[in-house]
């Protein structure tokens, strides 16, 4: 079950930037992969998809860690608010 959480403007901008960079990195990885396949003359098949599962570049991992650290800091800072029962008994 997912819950929606309100975030401040600074956190939202960091999350948006992280999503944008991650999307760009995925596009670049896809372009590189397609270019390699064309050079090698291989047609894409189900076997090729298994080879790239779990591949994440180093910068994406670093960005993920930065975002995770920021979110953990915010959760720690607002822990009392997050643990409080919502008004109206949702």
HELIX and SHEET records of a PDB file:
HELIX    1   1 UNK A    9  UNK A   40  1                                  32    
HELIX    2   2 UNK A   46  UNK A   51  1                                   6    
HELIX    3   3 UNK A   58  UNK A   77  1                                  20    
HELIX    4   4 UNK A   79  UNK A   83  1                                   5    
END                                                                             
